[in-house]
Amino acid sequence: MRNKNLIIILTVIVTALCAYFLTLTFISRGVQQKAVNYATRNGRVDQNLRQHYLDSVWRAPVFGPLTYRDVREKELGLGLDLKGGMHVTLEISPVEIVRAMANNSKDPKFVQAMQKAQELQKTNPTTQFTALFAQSFREVAPGDKLARIFANTTNKSRGLTYNSTNEQVIAAIDKEEEEAIDRSFNILRTRVDKFGVNQPTIQRVKGTGRIQIELPGVDNPERVRKLLQGQAKLEFWEVWRTDEFAPYFNQLNEVLTAQEAAGKATGTAAATTDTAATATATGDSTSLASQLAKKNATAKTDSANPAQSSQLARLFTMPGGLGANLRDTARVNALLRSQEVRAVLPPNLTLLWDVKPTTIDGQEYLQLNAIRKTREGVAPMGGDVVSDARQDYDQGGRPEVSMQMNPAGARKWQRLTASNIGRQVAIVLDDYVYSAPVVQSEIAGGNSSISGNFSIEEAQDLANVLKAGKLPAPTRIVEEAVVGPSLGQEAINQGLYSTLAGLVIIMIFMAVYYGRAGLVADAALLFNMFLVIGVLAQFGTALTLPGIAGLLLVIAASVDANVLIFERIREELSHGLQLKDAINKGYSRAFSAIFDSNVTQLIIALILTFFGTGPVQNFAITLLIGIFTSFLSSVYVSRLIIEFLTKDKETSKIQFSTALSRNLFQNLNFDIVGKRKLAYIGSTIFIVIGFVLMAVQGGPNLGVDFRGGRSYVVDFNKAVAADQVRTALLDNFGGAGTEVKTYGANNRLRITTGYLADDESIAADQKVRTALDQGLQQFSADQPQIKSTSKVGATIADDIKKTSVLSLGLTLLGIFVYVLLRFEKWQYSMAAVIALFHDALLVIAAYPIARLFGLNYEMDQIFVAAVLTIIGFSMNDTVVIYDRIREYLRENKHLTFAQVANPALNSTFSRTMITFTTVFLVVAVLFFFGGETLRSFSFAMMIGMVFGTYSSLFIATPIILDTYGRKESRERGVDHTTTITDADAPKLNTTHA
């Protein structure tokens, strides 16, 4: 094996990295279990106590120098479907952005164009709104200029004048929309970070104005909706000086000290004391709380630094300022909400946190800012006065922020700065202080520079914050899913059992079929599983139920590569080669087929990764990782093991067959291509029947992903008839399309409705939920409980349909191009694409046929992933056959395609059937044990395995024969139906599998 040392070094490095990250996952899980044990009281877990424990060890070392925070950031996470929580897709409203840039113009032509563009968007949801608006304005006001409406003082900084063309105006709007999305993303990221959820994720959806957010473990979806959809609130506030608010803190300290001395400390003070106790209990010998407790025994009240007073010092531990350790902020908040604090602090003093922590001596602190409230509670200035803000540099080359205000804002800013020279003015967004610069002088004209110890990124963030308040860019939830923790635990069990069962079945099969060589394949398979999970942990990818499905297919792909290799080794042994020579030649000959099949799978995985969202993307990422790890483990690691077992040995006990498999698939001589016309007719009949049934059934049974609407999983304490529940709900849902079916257990129903599907507002969500609750009231004796909810808006449903069709088209195109490059004849590419498209049609047709027999499965995003995976499986099989045909033609120049087609199909038949068997077993396990969430996926995969194997034999190669083979035979004067004689047979013995 060439580059053997390099392969060994690479394998050792990858193994070490995977072991490291999986160890961190194990350590993190151990800490979390300790937190559960600490918080368990009388068999129940107190979540507040659990979080209290985790907060106390957040900065404590748990694995060498690594703190729990470090370990937690690097562990393998679990997706919402395995852990419970909430998934939300938000969309930024471009309509409001256009209106704001037009200063909410009442111009009749502008209003009419906006209305027309909004109507057009309903039928063209994937077209950018600004393009629809430009088109509508041209139709409403031909010859008129948009600059007449948009050339205002607000847009002057964007370069818009009365002479700007319509194209320039639209370009400026597009740019502002993109910036608004970025600002919204930053605001939402801050809100999510402050929400207190472990391992939240927030990301922009490429090419759209959408933002996806996942919040594992949340138990208050309504609070999340309000948090994410509330308008950004930018304000400018005056700030108290330390000497002004210090007396109030001294008074508060006296009150708390007196209470503690009298033994009448409030629950809040007890919590404060508990903080120090917890720190000591967890081994934090450097706790500032314990140090300050000794210091404060003789300390006097220091009006210049009130945080050093004895009672408050346990929490306000930030050196040189009023602030607290990051892990203590929750307790400080509890203290600030207490009656003692509210009674002592004046009503016009409000304490707000900085948005970002400050690191001092390795500890993270958050500073508190004493905000001076007005009598009315309204900020002296709001963010609506800011016309522009950008990151800039001062004369010394240091990053600063330049801010411009509109005329009204400039006057307010001049008055505010004039009355606060030498004092701070806080810039506050969503009640968090982003900056509190000191005013050096009165600022006239509305142009200001904010300087400080900024990094470039921090200056850019502050500029985004300042711009956030000037432009209303409301968000709306277009997709939502809430998964209850009980469903998550159930999914963990189902996924774990199905994965283990699939793994065990395949390992037993390989050992029984290939003997000791099969055990080598099993070792490579286990190593592959270790690599996949380790790489997932390294990249911070959460494991989800679709990811487990991808993991099972990775197992099958890994086995397929070993099957290809072992079958070639058996062929070489049957030709009389010595064991070592057969092993070398087997690996060498199988390499091209393995490489080609992996590349076709790679094309599909990349397309799914790029265009897929949510569960599909997680499935694709797992598959993508598995392609590389399978190639490493099956082609190289297994060879290293086999070469080690046969090194310096004349004879070896390693076997590549057993008594069961030794004569299986031997002496095959099926006339497969001769049956191609029957296959063409059979496929056509099946497809026609399926699509006719689909039409009779009212169209395809699309899931919420494709048609929009809301879906609920409801548990009852006993079995309830789905028809009765549907009847009870129809009136409440206004007669809208409603589907109710059993979902996994007989006491669990999935309710899907199109009621108010076009309305994506919170009010509509509540209205649908109220209608559901009212409809379920007559089943109150059965104790219905909603375990999960999901919502897909009409616009995102249309986008999903578009991207699904695009994914399929790009997959077929990518495979066409790759096969053309590898096999150099367009007929090969055309036949492969026709066969793959045929597979997709057969699977789609199978759904209405199955529906006829009571198997009612939906077509959703997971279904699309299944179809593309089937295409990949079928293409693997087809590429192996193509590779064998190419090999025969290269080694037998006098033979034609027609003469080698059947021998190639027969010689690869054993590999085809073994791979089909292993993959089908895995998918069958997934179907029976993987849970209802993946039932449709596994059903499609089982049907697709059958059709994919069938098409690679009876469709792909025969189509080449009918397009290229006949022409070649005529040109060479050979009858394409001629049977190959022994003299003409290919060099490889085609009578052996």
N, C-alpha and C positions, 0 to 999 in steps of 0.2 A: 504494500500500500504506500503510495507516494505521500510525502509530507506527513508521515506518521507522527513524528515528534511534535509538529505544529498542532496536529489534531489533539494529541494528548495534552499539550499545554493549554489549548483553548478549552478543552473539556474540564480540566482541573480548575481553571479560572471561573468558568461559568458555574460549575458545581459549588465552588467556595462562595460565590456571590449569592446563589440561591439558598445555600445553607444559612448564610448570615441573615438574610432578610426573613427567612422562615423562623429562625431563632428569635428575631425581634418580635415576630407575630406571636410566638409561643410565650415570650416574656410579657407582652402586653395583655394577652388573654389571662395570664396568671394574676396580674395586678387587678384586672377587672373582676376576676373571681374573688380575690381578697376583699374588694370593695363590696361585693354582694354578700359575702360572709359577714362582714362588719355591719352591714345595714339590715341583716335579717333579724326580725323580731317576731317570735311566735309563728315561724313558718312563712312570714310575709316580708317582702323586701320594701324598706322605706327608701324611696327614690331620692329624697332630700339627703338622707344620711349617706347613701351611696355616692351621690355627687359631692357631698362634703368630704368624703374620704379621698376621692379622685382629685379634688381641688388641692387637698393638703399634700399630696405626693406629686403634683403636676411638675414641680421643679426639682424633685428629689431624685438622686441617682438610683436606677433600678437595674442597670446592666453595665457594669464598669462605670465609665464617666457619663454614659447616656442617661438622661432623665426620662421620666415617664412620658413627657411631652415629645422628646426625640423619638422614642420607641413607637409611640402612638402614630406619629406621622409616617412611619415606614412600615407599618403592619399591613397585612392583607385584609382589606375591608370586605364587608358583606353588603350586597345590594339591598335595595328596599324590599324586593320580593322575598329575601331571606331574613331580613331583620325587622321589617316594618318601617313605616315612615311615610314621607310625602314627596312626590315628584311633581314639579310644576314647570310648564313652559309659558313664558310671558312674551307678549308682543308689544313693541313700542308703537303708539298710534301716530302714523305719519300725517293724518288729517289735522291733528292739533298742532303739529309742527308747522305745517303750511299756514294755518290760520294765525298762529303767533307771529310768524315772519311777516304776514300781511297786516299786523296790528289789528287783527279781528275786523278786517275791512267789511263794510256793509255794501260795498259796490255791487249793484245788481248782477253784473256780468260775472264777477268773481264768485258770488254766492251761487249763481246758477251753474257755473263750471264745477264748483266743488260738489254740488248735489249730483250732477251728472257723473262726475268721476267716482263718487261713492256708489252709485248705482252700477257703474261699469265694473267696479271691483268685485261685486257680488258674483258676476259671471266670469270674471277674469282674476281670480284670487292670487294667481302667481305673478301677475304683471305688477311692476313697481307703481305705487300710487302716483308718484310725480309724473310718470309717463302718461298715465290716464288723465291726470289733471291738465297737462299740457295739451293733450289731444282734445279734451273737452273745451278748453279755453279757445282753441283755434276754431272749433265748430260754433261756439256760442258768440265769439267776438272775432270774426275773421279780420285780420289786418291790425287789430288792436295789440298794444304792447303790455306785457306783464310788468315792465318796469314802472308803469304808471301807478301800480298798486304796491310794488315791493321796494321802490326806491324811497325809503324813509330813513329817519335818523338811526333807527335800530340796526338797519342793514348797511349803513354807510361803511362800517369797519370791514364788511365783507366785499367791498369794492363795487357794490351795486349803485348805479346812478340812473338818471332818467334816459341816458343814452344806451343803457345795457340792452342787449338783445334777449329774446325769449330763451334762447339756448343758455345764455350766461345766467339768467335768473334761475332756470331749472337746475343748472349745475351747482349754483350756490345753495339751493334748497337741498339737493342731494347731499352736499357736503355737510350741511347743518344737521341733516337727519342722521348721517353716520356719526357725527360728533355727539348728537343727543343720545344715540344708542350707547356710545362709549361712556358717557356721563351716567346714564341710567345703570349701566353695568357696574360702574364703580360704586354708585350709591347702594345698589342692591347687594353688592359684595360686602360692603360695610355693615349693612343691616343684618345680613345672614351671619357674618362673623360675630356680631353682638347678640345674636339670638340664643347662643349657648348650646348649639347642637354639635355633637361630636362628628368629625369628618364630613362637614357639609361640602357639596360640590356646586360650583356655579360656572357655566361656560356659555359663550356665544355660539349660536348655530350658524355655521358658515353660510355666507351668501344671503342671509335673511336678517330681519330686524328682531329676531327672537333670542331669548335668553333662557337656558335650561337650568333649573335649580333642583338639587336633591337634598332633602333634610332627613337623614335616618333617625328613627326613634321619636319623631314629634308626635304629640298626643293631643294637640289643639289646632286642627286644620283651619278653623275660622280665624284664629289669631294670625296664622301664617298668611292667609289671604289678605287680611287688612295690612299686615306688615309690608307685604310685597307690592300691593297696589296703591298704597297711600302716596300722596304727592310729596316730593322732596320739599322740605321747609328750610330755606336759607335765611338767616337773620344776622344782624349786626347788633351787638350788645355792649354796653359799658361794663367795666369790671371793677370790683371793689379792690382797694389796696389792702395789703396784709395788715397794716396798722389799724385799718378801719373795721375789719371783721374779727381781728384777734380777740377783743374784749368779749364778744359773743361766745367764742370757743372757750375762753377761760371760764365764763359763767356756766357753760354746758359741762365743762370738766368738773366744776364744783358740785353741780347737781348730781352727776354720775358718781362722784367720789363719796358724797354724802349717802347716796342710796346704798353703795357697796359697803360702806362702813356700818350702816344700820342693818345690813343683811337683807335689804329689801330691793336688791337689784332686779330690774325688769328682765323679761325673757331675752330682750335684745342684749342687755349687758352680760347676761349669762352666756349668750352665744359668743360675745366678744371674748370672755374668759376662756371659753371652750376652744377658741382659735389657738391661743397659746398652748393650752393643754394638748391639743391635737398635734401641734408642731413638735412638742417635746416627745409625745408618744410615738411619733413616726421617725424619731431619731434625728431631728433637725437641731443639732447642737449649736448651729450658728444663727438660730432664730433671733431676729431683731427684737421680737416681742420679749424674750427672756432677758436680753441685754438691757433693754429700756426699762424693764420692770425693776432691775437693781438700781439703775441710774435715777429713776424717778422716786426712789424712797426718800431721797434728800433734796430732790429738785424743787425749784421754785417755778411758779408760772412765768413763762417767758413770753411776753406780749409780742415779741418780734417773730416768734416761731411757735404758734399755739399747738402745733402738732406734737411738741415734745412734752406736753402735759401728761400726767401719769395714766389717766383712764383712757385717753384717746391714743396714746402712743402704741398700744397693742395693734392698732389697725393703721394709723397714719404714720407709716414707717419710711416714707420716701425722704432720702437725705436732701436737705436744702430746699424743701418745698412742701406744699400741702398735697399729699398723694399717698397711695397705698400700693402694696405689692399686688401684682396682677391677680394672684390667686385669692386675695382677700377682698376683691371689689364687691362680690356678692354680699358679704357681711357688712361692708361699709354702707351699701345701699339699704340694707335692712335697718342699720342704725339711723340713717338719714330719714327714714320713713317713720321712725318711732315718735311717740307723743312728746318725749322729753326734748328731742331736737326741734320739733315743730313749735313747741312752746317757748323755746329760748331764742332761736334764730329769727330775725325780723322777716316779715312776709315778702319784702322786696329783695331778699337774698336767696338765690338758687345756686346750688352747686352742680356743675356739669363736668363730666369727664372729658379728657383729651381723647381724640379718636384713635391715637396710636400710643403704645407704651414706650417708655424710655428705659434703656438698659444702663444700669449703674452697678459696677462691681459684679457683673454676671447675673444680676437680678433684674427682672422686668417690673417697672412701676408705671402706674397711671396717675397723672396729675389731675387734681380737682381745681376747677376755676370758679371763683366766686362771682356770679353774674348779678348785676344790679338790675332788677326788674322795675318796670315802670308801674305806675298806679293802675293803669288799665291792663297791664300784662302783655302789652303789644310792644314788639321791638322797635327802637327808634328808626330802623331801616330794614326793609325786606330785600330779598334777592332779586325781586323784579326790577330793581333800578340798575342792575349791572348789564351793560350792553355788550361787553366783551372782556375776556381775561385770557392771558397767555403766559407761558413760561418764558422768561427773558434772562438777561445777565446784567449785573451792575457794572460799574466802572472797573471794579477789581476782578471781573470775570467770574464772580460767584453767582449761582442761580438765584433769581428772584422772580416775583410774579408782578406783571403789569396789569392793572385793572382800569377799565373805562366805564363810566356811568352815563346814563341819559341825563338830559338837562334837569329834570325834577330831582333825580338822585344826586346830581352834583351839588345842588343847593342844600339838600339834607346832609350830605357828607361834609360840606364845608362847615355847617353849624355843629355837627357832631364832633369833628376833629378840633374845631376851635375851642370847644368846652372840655376837651380831654387831652390837652397838650401835656406830655409827660406821663400819661396814663395809658392803660391798655384798652383796646377795643377788640372784642372777641368775634371771630367769624364762626358761626354755629350752623351746622347742617344736621337736621333730624336730631337735635338736642345733644350733639357731640361737637366739641370744640376742635376745629381744624387748625386754627392759628389765633394767637392773641397778640398782635404786634403793638408796640408802644408808639403812640403818635408823637412825631418829632415837631410838627408845626401844623398850622392851619392849612388845609388842602383845598384849593379852589379849582374850578374847571372840571372836576370829576375824574382826572387822571391821577392814579396813585401807584406807588411801587411798594410792595410788601417784601421786605428783606428779612433774612434770618439764616440760621445754620441749615439751609435746605440742601438736600441732594437734588439732582435734576429730576428724578422720579417724583420726589415729594413736592417740588415746585409745580410739576405738571399736574399732580393730583389736586393741589390747591387751586390751580387755574380751572380745572374741571369742576371743582366744588363751587367756585364763584359763578361759573356759567350755568350751573345746574338750576339755580333759582330764577334765571331770567327767561327760561323757555319752558312752558308747560308741556311735558311729554308723558302723558299718562300711560300706564301699562294695563294690559288686560290679560287675564289667564285664558289661553287658548287650548291648553291641555293640562290635565291634572289627574293624578292617581294617588290614592291614599290606601296603604296596606296596613292592616292591623297586625300587632305583634304575634298574635296567636296563629294567623295565617302564615306569618314569616317563619315561625318555629316548625309548623307543619311542612312548609316548603323545604326547610333545611333537612328534615328527616327524609322526605321523599327524594330530594336530590342526592343525599348521602347514600341512601340505600340503592338507588338506581345506578349510581356511579360504581359502587362496590360490586353490585351484582353483575353489571356489564363487564367490569374488569376481571372478576373471577371466572365468568363463563368463557371469556376469550382466552384467558391464561390456561384453563383446563383444555380447551379445544386445541390450542397450539401444542401443548405437551402431548396430547393424545395423538395428534396427526403427525408431528415432526419429531417426536422423541426428544432426545437431549438437545437437539438444535432448537426445538420449540421452547425449552427452558431458557436458552440463551435469548430468544426473542422475548420471553416473559421478563427477563432481567432488563433488557433494553426498554421494554414497555414501562416497567416501574420507574426506571430512570427518567424516561420521557415525562411521565406524570409529575415527578419531582421537579423537573426543569420548568414545565408549564406553570405550575403553581408558584414556584420560586420567582419566575420572570414576572408573573402577574403582581406579586408582592413588590418587586423592585420598581415597577412602573406605577405603583399606586393604583392599580386597576381593581375595582371591587368585583368580587365574584358574585354572579347572579344566577338565577335558574337557567336562563338561556345560555349563560356562560358554561354551566354544567353540561348542557346539551352539546355545546361546542367541544367540551372536554371529552365527552363520550365519542364524538366523531374524530377527535384527535387520536384517541385510542385505536379506533378502527383504521385510520390512515397509517398509523405506525405499524400496525399488524400487516396492512396491505403491502408496505414496502418490504417487510421481511418475507412475506409470502412470495413476492416476485423474485427475490434473491434465492430463496430456498428452492423454488421450482426450477430456476435456471441451474442451480447446483445439481439437482436431481437429474436434469436432462444431461448435463455433462458427465455425471457418473454413469448414466445408462449408456453413454457413448464409449465408455471404457477408460476415461481419464482417471488418474490417481487423485486421491482426496484433495491434496493441497492444490493441484492444478485445477481441479473442478471448482474449488472454493474461489480461487483467483479469477477464473474465467466467469463463474456465475455472478460474482459481484460486478465484474467489468461489464458483462452483457446486460445486466439488469439496470445499470446506472442510468442509461439514456431514458428508459421508460419511466423510472422513478423521477428523474429530473423533470421530464415533460409533464408528468401528472401533477407534480408539486407546483410547477409554474402556472398551470391552468387553475389549480386551487388558489394560488396566490392572487391571480387576477380577480377571482370572485371575492376573496376576503378583502382585498383593497377597495373594491367597488362598494361592498357592504359597509366597510369602515367609513368611507367618505360620505356616502349617501344615507346610510342608516342612522337612526336615532334611538336612544334609549336601549331597550332590550336587544334589538337587532345589532346595534353597534357593539354591545358587550359580547354577543355571540361571535361577531366578526373578529374582534380583537383577540379573543381566546383562540379562534381558529387560525388567525394570522400567526400568533406566537407558536401554536402547535405545528404549523407547517415547517418552521425552521428547526424546532426542537426534535420533531419526528425525523427529519432528514439527518440531523446529527446523530441521534440515538440509533436509528435503524440502519443507516448506511455505514457509519464509522464506528460507533461504540460496539455494536454487535460484531462487527468484523474484528475489532481489537480483541474481543473476548474469544471468538472462534480461533483466531490466529494464535492466541496464547494457549488455548487448549490443544492445538495441533503442533505447537512449536517443537522442533527437534525430535519428532516422533515418527517412526516409520508407519506405525498403525495408531489409530485413535479410536476411542470408544464413542466419539460423537457420531450421531446418526441424524439423517435428514428424512427418515420415514420410519414408520412402525408397521407391525403386521396388519393393522387396520387400513393404513393408507398406501401400502407398498404397491398394490395392484389396482388401486382406485384410479379412475379416469385414464386407464391404459388402452392402447389400440383403438382410439376413437377415430371414426371416419364418417362423421355426420355431413350430409349434404345441406349445410346451413344456407348458403346463398341460393340453393335451388328452391328453398321455401320462401323466398323474399316476397313473391307476389301475394301469397297467402297472408304474410305479415302486413303488407301494405293495405290489403283489403280489411283485415281484422282491426288495425289501428284506426282506419277511417270510420268504420262502423261504430267503434267504441266512442270516438270523439263526437261523432254526429249525435249518437244517443245521449251522451252527457250534456251537450249544449242544448239539445231540444228539451230535455228534462229541466235544465236550468231556466229556459224561457217559460216553460209551463209553471215552474215554481215561483215565478215572479222575479227572476234575475238571480245573480249570485248571492250567496248568503254572506254578505260583507260584514266584517266586524266594525266596532266603533271607530277603529283607526281610519277606515276608508269612507264611512258615511257620516261621521260626526254623531254626537249625542252623549248620553251619560249612562254609566253602567255601575251597578251595585251588587256586591256579593253579600247575601243575607243568610244567616244561620238561624234555624229553628230548633226547638228542643225535641222535635220528632219530625218524621217525614210529612211533607205537605205537597199536595198536588200542584204542579206548575200551572196547569190550566186554570185552577181556581184562583190562584194568586194573580194571574194575568187578567182574568175577568174582573177581579176586584180593583185592579189598578187602572183599567182603560178609561173609565169616566174621569178619574182624577188627573190623568195625563191628557185629557182633552181629545181622546180618540187617536192620538199620535201613535205611530208605529212602535209597538212594545213587544219585546220577546222575553219570555221567562223559561228557563230550562234548569234542570238539575246540574249541579256543578260539583263533580267529585262525589261527595257523600250524598245520601238520599235525603238528608235534612238540610242541605245547603242549596240555595238557588242563586242563579245569576240573572239579574233583571236589567235589561238594556232598553232604553227608550230614546226616541227622537224628539220628545217633547221639549220645546224651546231650544232645539239644537243650534239654531242660528243666533241665539242670544247668549253671549259669553260673559255676561256681567255677574257680579256676586249676587245681585238681587234675583237673577234667573236661577242660579244655583240653589239659593234658599227656597225659591218657589217650587222647584222640582223636588227638592228634598222634603218639603212640607207635604206635597202631593203624595209622595211615596209613603211617608209616615201615616197620612190619613188613610191611604189604601190598605196599609198593613194593620190598621187598628182592629179589623174584624178577626185577625189572627193573633190578637194579643195574648190569648191563652197559651199559644205556642211559643211565646217569648222571642219574637224576631229581633235579631241583633245584626246591625250592619257592620260587616267585618272589613270591607274595603270599598272604595269608590274610585271611579275614573271618569274623566271628561275629555273629549276631543272636540274642539271647535270645528265648524264647517270649513274655515279657511285652511287649517292645518290638515284636515282630512283630505282636501283637494291636493295639497302639497305632497302628502304621503303617497297618494295615488300616482301623481306625476313622477315622483322620485322612484317609485317601485317600477313603473314602466321603463323609466330611463335606466335604472339599474339592470333590468333584464336585457334591454337593447345594448347597453355598453358591454355587458358580459359576453353576449353572443358576438359582438364586433371584436372585442379583445381576443376571444378564442379563435375567431376566423383569421385574424392577422397572425397570431402566434403559430397556428397550425400551418398557415401558408409559408411562414418563414422556416419552419422546421422540416416540412415535408415537400415544399417547393412546387406543389401543384394545387391550383385553386379548387380542383374537384374534391380533394381531401377536406379542405376548409368548408366548402359548401355542404358536403355530406355530413360533416360533424355538426354544423350549425342547424341543418334541417333535422337531424336526429335529436339534438338538444331541445329545439323548439317543439318537436313532436313529444318529447318527454313532458315538457311544461303543459302542453295541451291535454295530454292524457291525465296528468295529476289534477288539473282544473276540472276536467270532465268527470273524474272519479268522485268529486265532492257531491254534485247533485245526484249521482247514482247511489252513493252511500246514504244520502239524505232520504232516498226512496225506501231504504231499509231501516230507517230510524236512527242512523248515525249522523247527527246534525252538528257539523263542525263549521266554524266561521273562517273566512279568509281575511287575515289581518297581516300586520307587519311580520309576525313570526312565520306565517304561511309563506310570505315572499322569501324570507330567509331559507325556509325549507326547500322551496322550488330551486333557488340558486344553489343550494347545497347538493340537491339531486343532480343538477346540471354538472356540478363539479365531479360528483361520483361517477356519473355516466361518462363524462369526458375522460376521467382516469382510465376507465375500462377501454374506451375507444382508442386512446393514445397508446395503450399497451398493444392492442391489436395492430394499429398502424405501424408501430415500431417493429413488430415482428414481420409484417409484410415488407417493410423497407429493408429489413435485414435479409430476408429471403431473396428479394429482387437484386440486392447488391452482390450476394454470393452466388446467384444463379442468373447470369446475364441473359441466358437464352430463354428464360421463362417469362411469361406475361403475367400481368396482374390477375387476370381471370384464372390462371393456373395455380397461383399461390394463395388465393383468397381463402378457400376452404381449409387447406393445410394450416394456414396461420390461425384461423379461428379455432381449429381443433387443437393445435399445439398450446394455445393460451386458455383453453377451456377450463383446465383445472384451476388455474389462477383466478379466472372469472368466478367460478362457483365457490371457491374457498373464501374469496373476498366478499362475495355476496352473502355467504352464510354468516361470517363474522359480523359484518355491518348490520345485517338484518337482526341478528340476535341482540346486538346492542340497542338498536332502535326499538325492538319489541320490549326489552326491559324498560326502556324509557316510557313506552306507551302504557305499560301496565303498572309501573311503580313511580313514574316521574311526576305524577300529579296532574290535576286538571289544567293547570296553566299551560303545560306543554303537550296536552293530549292532541290538539289539532296539528301541532308541529310533528309529533312522532307518527301520527296517522299518515300525514303527507309523506313523511320519510319512508315508511314501510311500503306504501303504494309505489313511491318513486324508486325504491331499490329494485322492485320487481320490473318496473317499466324501463329503468335505466339499463339494467342487465340485458333485458330483451332487445332494447334498441341498439345497444353496442354490437349485438350479434346479428340481428335480422334487419336493421335499418341502415346504420352508418356505412359499413363495408359494402353491402349490396348496392347502395346508391352510387358509390364510386364505380362499381362494376357496370352499372347501367349508364353512366355518363362518360367515364374514361376507359374502363376495361374493354368494352366492346370496340371502341374506336381503335385502341391499341392493337387488339386482336386482328381487326380487319387490315390495319396497316402492315402488320407482320405476317398476314396470311395464316393465322392460327385460329382454330375453332375455339371460342371462349368456353365452350361446354366440354372440351376435352378433359378427360381424367388424367391426372399425372401418373406416369408409370414409375417404377422403381429407379429406372435409369435417369429419369428427369427430376426425381424428387430433390427437394432442397437438401443442403448438406446436413442441416439439423434433422434428426430423426423425427418426423412429424407423426409417427405412429405411437410416440410416447408423450405423456403429459409433462 
